[in-house]
Amino acid sequence: MTHPKILITGATGSIGSQLVQQLAAMQIPFRALVRSRENNPLFTKNPLADIRVGDLTDAASLKPALEGIEKAFLLTNSSEAAEQLQLNFVTVAERAGVRYLVKLSQFAADENSPVRFLRYHAAVENAIKKTGMSYTFLRPNLFMQGLLAFKDYIAKEDRFYAAVGSAGISAVDTRDVAAVATRALTEAGHENKIYNITGPHALTHEEMAGELSRVLGRTIRFIDVTPEQMESALRAAGFPEWQVGGLIEDYAHYARGEATEVSDTVKRVTGRDVIPFSQFVLDYESAFK
């Protein structure tokens, strides 16, 4: 196998797995950093995949995985330690001679934001800039696939809940985010750029409920709740405390109308139209039944 020049972290997640599939379709060899050598068909059936076991808490385990790598995709699970884990990776990648990092960040990332998730992404972005490595920061808005967290309510009660009011959000399909990541990793011309990645329209949750109703053929209702009610529901569902606080801050950011911007990044970078919310619902229809 040709020695891979690209390393993918977060390769088994929703975006990473789609990125892996798109690289495979282009016949581009890659290396995937995983925490355990599980029997994942994404890799075991892919002759272009070079699997390396490593842990972002252990710098020594990252060094062999980064050997010979020129470009890396940085994505970690959402966790209380995510900022430190990503900073660990940046440090080791710089020492290993990686020349270019594509980081999955978040729309409106800012070290002065009241939203902890946006502060941490900005802190990692700034650390990457200081290394002198080339970078592309992908800043997607709310994922359409985030609605799958409410799939049981939608399937059983024909309703879903959030503390977001009537604010529009230009939510984006994770498949479009992966498509932009693929282009950034395989083409020249994306270095040292920040890409806001959004869907084609800013939709309110009421409008999302209307699209769900139309595609699913039954009435789905959106119930606006207070932040306190949402907080209680998240705790009751077993979310850890750091994530409860972070999600409440995220939704307050949406409710303030700070996530309405619509960008043309997907079309400009990939050359194809962005996936609309109606197509997302159609493609994931079985999850809501």
Summary of the structure (lengths in Angstrom):
residues: 289
radius of gyration: 19.2
end to end distance: 43.3
largest distance: 55.7
contacts: 930
relative contact order: 0.13
helix: 47%
strand: 16%
